[in-house]
Protein backbone atom coordinates (compact mmCIF):
# COMPACT_ATOMS: atom_id res chain seq x y z
CA UNK A 1 0.00 0.00 0.00
CA UNK A 2 2.90 2.36 0.80
CA UNK A 3 5.83 1.28 -1.42
CA UNK A 4 9.29 2.39 -0.27
CA UNK A 5 12.19 2.50 -2.73
CA UNK A 6 15.90 2.45 -1.97
CA UNK A 7 17.20 5.91 -1.13
CA UNK A 8 13.74 7.10 -0.07
CA UNK A 9 12.86 8.83 3.22
CA UNK A 10 9.56 7.58 4.61
CA UNK A 11 8.28 9.06 7.85
CA UNK A 12 6.55 6.89 10.48
CA UNK A 13 4.31 9.22 12.49
CA UNK A 14 1.82 8.62 15.29
CA UNK A 15 1.05 9.04 18.98
CA UNK A 16 2.96 7.13 21.64
CA UNK A 17 2.11 3.44 22.00
CA UNK A 18 0.70 3.05 18.48
CA UNK A 19 3.32 0.61 17.15
CA UNK A 20 5.84 2.92 15.43
CA UNK A 21 8.90 1.05 16.74
CA UNK A 22 7.24 -2.30 15.95
CA UNK A 23 6.98 -1.33 12.24
CA UNK A 24 10.65 -0.27 12.23
CA UNK A 25 11.83 -3.50 13.93
CA UNK A 26 9.63 -5.60 11.59
CA UNK A 27 11.37 -3.89 8.65
CA UNK A 28 14.79 -4.92 10.01
CA UNK A 29 13.65 -8.52 10.67
CA UNK A 30 12.18 -8.73 7.15
CA UNK A 31 15.58 -8.09 5.55
CA UNK A 32 16.81 -11.48 6.79
CA UNK A 33 15.08 -13.26 3.88
CA UNK A 34 16.72 -10.89 1.36
CA UNK A 35 20.16 -11.14 2.99
CA UNK A 36 20.03 -14.96 3.09
CA UNK A 37 19.46 -15.03 -0.69
CA UNK A 38 22.17 -12.41 -1.41
CA UNK A 39 25.04 -13.72 -3.54
CA UNK A 40 27.41 -10.86 -2.63
CA UNK A 41 27.85 -8.05 -0.10
CA UNK A 42 26.44 -5.55 -2.60
CA UNK A 43 23.10 -7.39 -2.69
CA UNK A 44 22.67 -7.32 1.09
CA UNK A 45 20.81 -4.61 2.98
CA UNK A 46 22.48 -3.49 6.21
CA UNK A 47 20.35 -1.90 8.90
CA UNK A 48 21.24 0.90 11.35
CA UNK A 49 18.86 1.53 14.25
CA UNK A 50 19.33 4.78 16.19
CA UNK A 51 17.52 4.88 19.55
CA UNK A 52 17.19 8.46 20.85
CA UNK A 53 15.83 9.25 24.31
CA UNK A 54 14.41 5.78 24.95
CA UNK A 55 14.61 3.86 28.23
CA UNK A 56 17.59 1.53 28.62
CA UNK A 57 15.20 -1.37 29.31
CA UNK A 58 13.41 -0.68 25.98
CA UNK A 59 16.71 -0.71 24.06
CA UNK A 60 17.70 -3.98 25.80
CA UNK A 61 14.36 -5.53 24.74
CA UNK A 62 14.94 -4.46 21.12
CA UNK A 63 18.44 -5.99 21.14
CA UNK A 64 16.94 -9.25 22.43
CA UNK A 65 14.24 -9.27 19.70
CA UNK A 66 16.85 -8.68 16.97
CA UNK A 67 19.14 -11.36 18.45
CA UNK A 68 16.28 -13.91 18.54
CA UNK A 69 15.48 -13.10 14.90
CA UNK A 70 19.19 -13.51 13.91
CA UNK A 71 19.09 -9.91 12.66
CA UNK A 72 22.13 -8.62 14.58
CA UNK A 73 24.52 -10.08 11.99
CA UNK A 74 23.51 -7.33 9.53
CA UNK A 75 22.40 -4.63 12.02
CA UNK A 76 24.06 -1.79 13.93
CA UNK A 77 22.46 -0.27 17.02
CA UNK A 78 23.31 3.27 18.12
CA UNK A 79 21.73 4.22 21.45
CA UNK A 80 21.56 7.56 23.26
CA UNK A 81 19.10 6.69 26.01
CA UNK A 82 16.98 9.00 28.18
CA UNK A 83 19.66 8.84 30.89
CA UNK A 84 22.36 10.12 28.49
CA UNK A 85 23.18 13.86 28.29
CA UNK A 86 21.29 16.01 25.75
CA UNK A 87 24.37 16.51 23.47
CA UNK A 88 24.64 12.71 23.06
CA UNK A 89 20.95 12.49 22.10
CA UNK A 90 21.47 15.36 19.63
CA UNK A 91 24.53 13.72 18.02
CA UNK A 92 23.37 10.06 17.93
CA UNK A 93 21.37 10.31 14.63
CA UNK A 94 24.35 11.94 12.87
CA UNK A 95 26.68 9.18 14.13
CA UNK A 96 24.29 6.50 12.87
CA UNK A 97 23.95 8.29 9.53
CA UNK A 98 27.75 8.37 9.08
CA UNK A 99 27.77 4.56 9.51
CA UNK A 100 24.98 4.21 6.94
CA UNK A 101 26.86 6.47 4.52
CA UNK A 102 29.84 4.09 4.62
CA UNK A 103 27.68 1.40 2.98
CA UNK A 104 26.06 3.89 0.57
CA UNK A 105 29.40 5.29 -0.61
CA UNK A 106 30.94 1.84 -1.11
CA UNK A 107 28.26 0.59 -3.51
CA UNK A 108 26.26 -1.26 -0.84
CA UNK A 109 22.75 -0.72 0.51
CA UNK A 110 21.69 0.39 3.98
CA UNK A 111 18.53 1.24 5.89
CA UNK A 112 18.59 3.69 8.81
CA UNK A 113 15.85 4.14 11.39
CA UNK A 114 15.80 7.22 13.66
CA UNK A 115 13.63 6.42 16.69
CA UNK A 116 12.68 9.12 17.29
CA UNK A 117 13.52 12.58 15.96
CA UNK A 118 11.07 14.35 18.30
CA UNK A 119 13.35 13.50 21.22
CA UNK A 120 16.38 14.73 19.26
CA UNK A 121 14.61 18.07 18.67
CA UNK A 122 13.76 18.31 22.40
CA UNK A 123 17.42 17.65 23.30
CA UNK A 124 18.50 20.33 20.78
CA UNK A 125 15.96 22.79 22.26
CA UNK A 126 17.36 22.09 25.74
CA UNK A 127 20.92 22.81 24.56
CA UNK A 128 19.90 25.95 22.65
CA UNK A 129 18.01 27.44 25.61
CA UNK A 130 21.00 26.78 27.88
CA UNK A 131 23.21 28.53 25.31
CA UNK A 132 20.82 31.55 25.47
CA UNK A 133 19.80 31.27 21.81
CA UNK A 134 16.52 33.09 21.04
CA UNK A 135 13.55 30.68 21.16
CA UNK A 136 10.95 30.57 18.38
CA UNK A 137 7.73 28.60 17.89
CA UNK A 138 7.12 26.05 20.72
CA UNK A 139 10.42 27.36 22.24
CA UNK A 140 12.46 25.56 19.54
CA UNK A 141 15.42 27.51 18.09
CA UNK A 142 15.08 29.04 14.62
CA UNK A 143 17.34 26.46 12.93
CA UNK A 144 15.43 23.34 14.06
CA UNK A 145 14.30 22.73 10.43
CA UNK A 146 17.96 22.65 9.38
CA UNK A 147 18.64 20.17 12.22
CA UNK A 148 16.44 17.56 10.52
CA UNK A 149 16.85 18.53 6.86
CA UNK A 150 20.67 18.17 6.91
CA UNK A 151 20.23 14.73 8.49
CA UNK A 152 17.49 13.35 6.22
CA UNK A 153 18.94 14.74 2.98
CA UNK A 154 21.91 12.40 3.47
CA UNK A 155 19.65 9.46 2.60
CA UNK A 156 19.94 8.96 -1.17
CA UNK A 157 20.38 6.53 -4.05
CA UNK A 158 23.67 6.98 -5.89
CA UNK A 159 23.92 6.77 -9.67
CA UNK A 160 25.48 3.75 -11.42
CA UNK A 161 28.56 5.87 -12.23
CA UNK A 162 29.22 6.48 -8.53
CA UNK A 163 28.71 2.92 -7.28
CA UNK A 164 24.87 2.61 -7.18
CA UNK A 165 24.81 2.41 -3.37
CA UNK A 166 21.83 3.61 -1.36
CA UNK A 167 20.81 4.79 2.11
CA UNK A 168 17.09 4.59 2.93
CA UNK A 169 15.80 6.48 5.98
CA UNK A 170 12.77 5.74 8.17
CA UNK A 171 12.52 8.62 10.66
CA UNK A 172 10.00 8.26 13.49
CA UNK A 173 8.04 11.22 14.89
CA UNK A 174 5.80 11.12 17.96
CA UNK A 175 2.71 13.34 17.88
CA UNK A 176 0.62 14.63 20.78
CA UNK A 177 -3.08 13.63 20.57
CA UNK A 178 -2.77 13.02 16.81
CA UNK A 179 -1.76 16.61 16.04
CA UNK A 180 0.25 16.43 12.80
CA UNK A 181 0.11 20.23 12.42
CA UNK A 182 2.57 20.81 15.31
CA UNK A 183 5.97 22.35 14.52
CA UNK A 184 8.25 19.28 14.37
CA UNK A 185 5.75 16.95 12.56
CA UNK A 186 5.06 19.54 9.81
CA UNK A 187 8.79 20.16 9.38
CA UNK A 188 9.65 16.48 8.94
CA UNK A 189 6.59 15.77 6.73
CA UNK A 190 7.81 18.52 4.36
CA UNK A 191 11.34 17.02 4.23
CA UNK A 192 10.42 13.35 3.69
CA UNK A 193 9.10 11.55 0.59
CA UNK A 194 5.89 10.38 2.22
CA UNK A 195 4.55 9.21 5.57
CA UNK A 196 2.97 6.22 7.28
CA UNK A 197 0.36 7.57 9.72
CA UNK A 198 -0.59 5.48 12.74
CA UNK A 199 -3.79 6.07 14.72
CA UNK A 200 -4.53 5.36 18.38
CA UNK A 201 -8.19 4.58 17.63
CA UNK A 202 -7.27 1.83 15.13
CA UNK A 203 -4.68 0.43 17.53
CA UNK A 204 -7.22 0.04 20.35
CA UNK A 205 -9.73 -1.54 17.96
CA UNK A 206 -7.19 -4.30 17.34
CA UNK A 207 -6.30 -3.21 13.79
CA UNK A 208 -2.54 -3.62 13.94
CA UNK A 209 -0.40 -2.26 12.36
CA UNK A 210 -2.70 0.72 13.02
CA UNK A 211 -2.04 2.43 9.68
CA UNK A 212 -4.47 5.08 8.46
CA UNK A 213 -4.59 4.22 4.74
CA UNK A 214 -6.16 7.56 3.76
CA UNK A 215 -3.41 9.71 5.27
CA UNK A 216 -0.45 7.41 4.51
CA UNK A 217 1.30 8.11 1.22
CA UNK A 218 4.52 7.38 -0.65
CA UNK A 219 5.63 10.09 -3.07
CA UNK A 220 7.75 7.58 -5.00
CA UNK A 221 4.62 5.50 -5.57
CA UNK A 222 4.29 2.28 -7.53
CA UNK A 223 7.63 2.86 -9.32
CA UNK A 224 9.27 1.26 -6.28
CA UNK A 225 6.85 -1.68 -6.14
CA UNK A 226 7.14 -5.23 -7.46
CA UNK A 227 5.17 -5.58 -10.72
CA UNK A 228 3.12 -8.49 -9.36
CA UNK A 229 2.22 -6.58 -6.18
CA UNK A 230 1.28 -3.54 -8.30
CA UNK A 231 -1.12 -5.65 -10.39
CA UNK A 232 -2.65 -7.37 -7.36
CA UNK A 233 -3.33 -4.40 -5.07
CA UNK A 234 -4.27 -1.77 -7.66
CA UNK A 235 -7.64 -0.78 -6.19
CA UNK A 236 -7.02 -1.97 -2.61
CA UNK A 237 -6.01 1.40 -1.15
CA UNK A 238 -8.98 3.18 -2.74
CA UNK A 239 -11.41 0.52 -1.48
CA UNK A 240 -10.07 0.76 2.07
CA UNK A 241 -10.31 4.57 2.04
CA UNK A 242 -13.92 4.36 0.75
CA UNK A 243 -14.74 1.77 3.42
CA UNK A 244 -13.51 4.02 6.24
CA UNK A 245 -15.51 6.94 4.85
CA UNK A 246 -18.73 4.92 4.52
CA UNK A 247 -18.21 3.19 7.90
CA UNK A 248 -18.10 6.59 9.60
CA UNK A 249 -21.51 7.52 8.12
CA UNK A 250 -23.00 4.04 8.66
CA UNK A 251 -22.91 4.59 12.43
CA UNK A 252 -25.69 7.20 12.11
CA UNK A 253 -28.03 5.38 9.71
CA UNK A 254 -29.58 1.96 10.25
CA UNK A 255 -31.10 1.23 6.82
CA UNK A 256 -28.35 0.94 4.18
CA UNK A 257 -28.79 0.08 0.51
CA UNK A 258 -27.33 -3.17 -0.85
CA UNK A 259 -24.32 -1.52 -2.56
CA UNK A 260 -23.25 0.30 0.63
CA UNK A 261 -23.70 -2.87 2.71
CA UNK A 262 -21.58 -4.83 0.21
CA UNK A 263 -18.86 -2.14 0.41
CA UNK A 264 -18.89 -2.32 4.23
CA UNK A 265 -18.69 -6.14 4.26
CA UNK A 266 -15.86 -6.18 1.72
CA UNK A 267 -13.96 -3.41 3.56
CA UNK A 268 -14.23 -5.31 6.85
CA UNK A 269 -12.78 -8.45 5.17
CA UNK A 270 -9.90 -6.49 3.60
CA UNK A 271 -9.11 -4.87 6.97
CA UNK A 272 -8.96 -8.31 8.62
CA UNK A 273 -6.62 -9.59 5.89
CA UNK A 274 -4.16 -6.73 6.54
CA UNK A 275 -3.84 -7.42 10.27
CA UNK A 276 -0.47 -8.84 11.23
CA UNK A 277 1.07 -9.96 14.51
CA UNK A 278 4.14 -8.19 15.88
CA UNK A 279 7.67 -9.17 14.77
CA UNK A 280 6.46 -11.85 12.32
CA UNK A 281 7.06 -10.52 8.79
CA UNK A 282 5.48 -12.39 5.87
CA UNK A 283 7.35 -13.53 2.77
CA UNK A 284 6.47 -11.41 -0.28
CA UNK A 285 5.12 -14.52 -2.09
CA UNK A 286 2.61 -15.15 0.71
CA UNK A 287 1.65 -11.47 0.81
CA UNK A 288 0.82 -11.47 -2.91
CA UNK A 289 -1.24 -14.67 -2.61
CA UNK A 290 -3.22 -13.39 0.40
CA UNK A 291 -3.93 -9.98 -1.18
CA UNK A 292 -4.87 -11.59 -4.53
CA UNK A 293 -7.33 -13.89 -2.74
CA UNK A 294 -8.80 -10.96 -0.77
CA UNK A 295 -9.17 -8.59 -3.74
CA UNK A 296 -10.62 -11.19 -6.11
CA UNK A 297 -12.56 -13.18 -3.49
C-alpha positions as CSV (number, residue, x, y, z in Angstrom):
1,X,0.0,0.0,0.0
2,X,2.9,2.4,0.8
3,X,5.8,1.3,-1.4
4,X,9.3,2.4,-0.3
5,X,12.2,2.5,-2.7
6,X,15.9,2.5,-2.0
7,X,17.2,5.9,-1.1
8,X,13.7,7.1,-0.1
9,X,12.9,8.8,3.2
10,X,9.6,7.6,4.6
11,X,8.3,9.1,7.9
12,X,6.5,6.9,10.5
13,X,4.3,9.2,12.5
14,X,1.8,8.6,15.3
15,X,1.0,9.0,19.0
16,X,3.0,7.1,21.6
17,X,2.1,3.4,22.0
18,X,0.7,3.0,18.5
19,X,3.3,0.6,17.2
20,X,5.8,2.9,15.4
21,X,8.9,1.1,16.7
22,X,7.2,-2.3,15.9
23,X,7.0,-1.3,12.2
24,X,10.7,-0.3,12.2
25,X,11.8,-3.5,13.9
26,X,9.6,-5.6,11.6
27,X,11.4,-3.9,8.7
28,X,14.8,-4.9,10.0
29,X,13.6,-8.5,10.7
30,X,12.2,-8.7,7.2
31,X,15.6,-8.1,5.5
32,X,16.8,-11.5,6.8
33,X,15.1,-13.3,3.9
34,X,16.7,-10.9,1.4
35,X,20.2,-11.1,3.0
36,X,20.0,-15.0,3.1
37,X,19.5,-15.0,-0.7
38,X,22.2,-12.4,-1.4
39,X,25.0,-13.7,-3.5
40,X,27.4,-10.9,-2.6
41,X,27.9,-8.1,-0.1
42,X,26.4,-5.6,-2.6
43,X,23.1,-7.4,-2.7
44,X,22.7,-7.3,1.1
45,X,20.8,-4.6,3.0
46,X,22.5,-3.5,6.2
47,X,20.4,-1.9,8.9
48,X,21.2,0.9,11.3
49,X,18.9,1.5,14.2
50,X,19.3,4.8,16.2
51,X,17.5,4.9,19.5
52,X,17.2,8.5,20.9
53,X,15.8,9.3,24.3
54,X,14.4,5.8,25.0
55,X,14.6,3.9,28.2
56,X,17.6,1.5,28.6
57,X,15.2,-1.4,29.3
58,X,13.4,-0.7,26.0
59,X,16.7,-0.7,24.1
60,X,17.7,-4.0,25.8
61,X,14.4,-5.5,24.7
62,X,14.9,-4.5,21.1
63,X,18.4,-6.0,21.1
64,X,16.9,-9.2,22.4
65,X,14.2,-9.3,19.7
66,X,16.9,-8.7,17.0
67,X,19.1,-11.4,18.5
68,X,16.3,-13.9,18.5
69,X,15.5,-13.1,14.9
70,X,19.2,-13.5,13.9
71,X,19.1,-9.9,12.7
72,X,22.1,-8.6,14.6
73,X,24.5,-10.1,12.0
74,X,23.5,-7.3,9.5
75,X,22.4,-4.6,12.0
76,X,24.1,-1.8,13.9
77,X,22.5,-0.3,17.0
78,X,23.3,3.3,18.1
79,X,21.7,4.2,21.5
80,X,21.6,7.6,23.3
81,X,19.1,6.7,26.0
82,X,17.0,9.0,28.2
83,X,19.7,8.8,30.9
84,X,22.4,10.1,28.5
85,X,23.2,13.9,28.3
86,X,21.3,16.0,25.7
87,X,24.4,16.5,23.5
88,X,24.6,12.7,23.1
89,X,20.9,12.5,22.1
90,X,21.5,15.4,19.6
91,X,24.5,13.7,18.0
92,X,23.4,10.1,17.9
93,X,21.4,10.3,14.6
94,X,24.4,11.9,12.9
95,X,26.7,9.2,14.1
96,X,24.3,6.5,12.9
97,X,24.0,8.3,9.5
98,X,27.8,8.4,9.1
99,X,27.8,4.6,9.5
100,X,25.0,4.2,6.9
101,X,26.9,6.5,4.5
102,X,29.8,4.1,4.6
103,X,27.7,1.4,3.0
104,X,26.1,3.9,0.6
105,X,29.4,5.3,-0.6
106,X,30.9,1.8,-1.1
107,X,28.3,0.6,-3.5
108,X,26.3,-1.3,-0.8
109,X,22.7,-0.7,0.5
110,X,21.7,0.4,4.0
111,X,18.5,1.2,5.9
112,X,18.6,3.7,8.8
113,X,15.8,4.1,11.4
114,X,15.8,7.2,13.7
115,X,13.6,6.4,16.7
116,X,12.7,9.1,17.3
117,X,13.5,12.6,16.0
118,X,11.1,14.4,18.3
119,X,13.4,13.5,21.2
120,X,16.4,14.7,19.3
121,X,14.6,18.1,18.7
122,X,13.8,18.3,22.4
123,X,17.4,17.7,23.3
124,X,18.5,20.3,20.8
125,X,16.0,22.8,22.3
126,X,17.4,22.1,25.7
127,X,20.9,22.8,24.6
128,X,19.9,26.0,22.7
129,X,18.0,27.4,25.6
130,X,21.0,26.8,27.9
131,X,23.2,28.5,25.3
132,X,20.8,31.5,25.5
133,X,19.8,31.3,21.8
134,X,16.5,33.1,21.0
135,X,13.6,30.7,21.2
136,X,11.0,30.6,18.4
137,X,7.7,28.6,17.9
138,X,7.1,26.1,20.7
139,X,10.4,27.4,22.2
140,X,12.5,25.6,19.5
141,X,15.4,27.5,18.1
142,X,15.1,29.0,14.6
143,X,17.3,26.5,12.9
144,X,15.4,23.3,14.1
145,X,14.3,22.7,10.4
146,X,18.0,22.7,9.4
147,X,18.6,20.2,12.2
148,X,16.4,17.6,10.5
149,X,16.9,18.5,6.9
150,X,20.7,18.2,6.9
151,X,20.2,14.7,8.5
152,X,17.5,13.4,6.2
153,X,18.9,14.7,3.0
154,X,21.9,12.4,3.5
155,X,19.7,9.5,2.6
156,X,19.9,9.0,-1.2
157,X,20.4,6.5,-4.0
158,X,23.7,7.0,-5.9
159,X,23.9,6.8,-9.7
160,X,25.5,3.8,-11.4
161,X,28.6,5.9,-12.2
162,X,29.2,6.5,-8.5
163,X,28.7,2.9,-7.3
164,X,24.9,2.6,-7.2
165,X,24.8,2.4,-3.4
166,X,21.8,3.6,-1.4
167,X,20.8,4.8,2.1
168,X,17.1,4.6,2.9
169,X,15.8,6.5,6.0
170,X,12.8,5.7,8.2
171,X,12.5,8.6,10.7
172,X,10.0,8.3,13.5
173,X,8.0,11.2,14.9
174,X,5.8,11.1,18.0
175,X,2.7,13.3,17.9
176,X,0.6,14.6,20.8
177,X,-3.1,13.6,20.6
178,X,-2.8,13.0,16.8
179,X,-1.8,16.6,16.0
180,X,0.3,16.4,12.8
181,X,0.1,20.2,12.4
182,X,2.6,20.8,15.3
183,X,6.0,22.3,14.5
184,X,8.2,19.3,14.4
185,X,5.8,17.0,12.6
186,X,5.1,19.5,9.8
187,X,8.8,20.2,9.4
188,X,9.6,16.5,8.9
189,X,6.6,15.8,6.7
190,X,7.8,18.5,4.4
191,X,11.3,17.0,4.2
192,X,10.4,13.4,3.7
193,X,9.1,11.5,0.6
194,X,5.9,10.4,2.2
195,X,4.6,9.2,5.6
196,X,3.0,6.2,7.3
197,X,0.4,7.6,9.7
198,X,-0.6,5.5,12.7
199,X,-3.8,6.1,14.7
200,X,-4.5,5.4,18.4
201,X,-8.2,4.6,17.6
202,X,-7.3,1.8,15.1
203,X,-4.7,0.4,17.5
204,X,-7.2,0.0,20.3
205,X,-9.7,-1.5,18.0
206,X,-7.2,-4.3,17.3
207,X,-6.3,-3.2,13.8
208,X,-2.5,-3.6,13.9
209,X,-0.4,-2.3,12.4
210,X,-2.7,0.7,13.0
211,X,-2.0,2.4,9.7
212,X,-4.5,5.1,8.5
213,X,-4.6,4.2,4.7
214,X,-6.2,7.6,3.8
215,X,-3.4,9.7,5.3
216,X,-0.4,7.4,4.5
217,X,1.3,8.1,1.2
218,X,4.5,7.4,-0.6
219,X,5.6,10.1,-3.1
220,X,7.8,7.6,-5.0
221,X,4.6,5.5,-5.6
222,X,4.3,2.3,-7.5
223,X,7.6,2.9,-9.3
224,X,9.3,1.3,-6.3
225,X,6.9,-1.7,-6.1
226,X,7.1,-5.2,-7.5
227,X,5.2,-5.6,-10.7
228,X,3.1,-8.5,-9.4
229,X,2.2,-6.6,-6.2
230,X,1.3,-3.5,-8.3
231,X,-1.1,-5.7,-10.4
232,X,-2.7,-7.4,-7.4
233,X,-3.3,-4.4,-5.1
234,X,-4.3,-1.8,-7.7
235,X,-7.6,-0.8,-6.2
236,X,-7.0,-2.0,-2.6
237,X,-6.0,1.4,-1.2
238,X,-9.0,3.2,-2.7
239,X,-11.4,0.5,-1.5
240,X,-10.1,0.8,2.1
241,X,-10.3,4.6,2.0
242,X,-13.9,4.4,0.7
243,X,-14.7,1.8,3.4
244,X,-13.5,4.0,6.2
245,X,-15.5,6.9,4.8
246,X,-18.7,4.9,4.5
247,X,-18.2,3.2,7.9
248,X,-18.1,6.6,9.6
249,X,-21.5,7.5,8.1
250,X,-23.0,4.0,8.7
251,X,-22.9,4.6,12.4
252,X,-25.7,7.2,12.1
253,X,-28.0,5.4,9.7
254,X,-29.6,2.0,10.3
255,X,-31.1,1.2,6.8
256,X,-28.4,0.9,4.2
257,X,-28.8,0.1,0.5
258,X,-27.3,-3.2,-0.9
259,X,-24.3,-1.5,-2.6
260,X,-23.3,0.3,0.6
261,X,-23.7,-2.9,2.7
262,X,-21.6,-4.8,0.2
263,X,-18.9,-2.1,0.4
264,X,-18.9,-2.3,4.2
265,X,-18.7,-6.1,4.3
266,X,-15.9,-6.2,1.7
267,X,-14.0,-3.4,3.6
268,X,-14.2,-5.3,6.8
269,X,-12.8,-8.4,5.2
270,X,-9.9,-6.5,3.6
271,X,-9.1,-4.9,7.0
272,X,-9.0,-8.3,8.6
273,X,-6.6,-9.6,5.9
274,X,-4.2,-6.7,6.5
275,X,-3.8,-7.4,10.3
276,X,-0.5,-8.8,11.2
277,X,1.1,-10.0,14.5
278,X,4.1,-8.2,15.9
279,X,7.7,-9.2,14.8
280,X,6.5,-11.8,12.3
281,X,7.1,-10.5,8.8
282,X,5.5,-12.4,5.9
283,X,7.4,-13.5,2.8
284,X,6.5,-11.4,-0.3
285,X,5.1,-14.5,-2.1
286,X,2.6,-15.2,0.7
287,X,1.6,-11.5,0.8
288,X,0.8,-11.5,-2.9
289,X,-1.2,-14.7,-2.6
290,X,-3.2,-13.4,0.4
291,X,-3.9,-10.0,-1.2
292,X,-4.9,-11.6,-4.5
293,X,-7.3,-13.9,-2.7
294,X,-8.8,-11.0,-0.8
295,X,-9.2,-8.6,-3.7
296,X,-10.6,-11.2,-6.1
297,X,-12.6,-13.2,-3.5
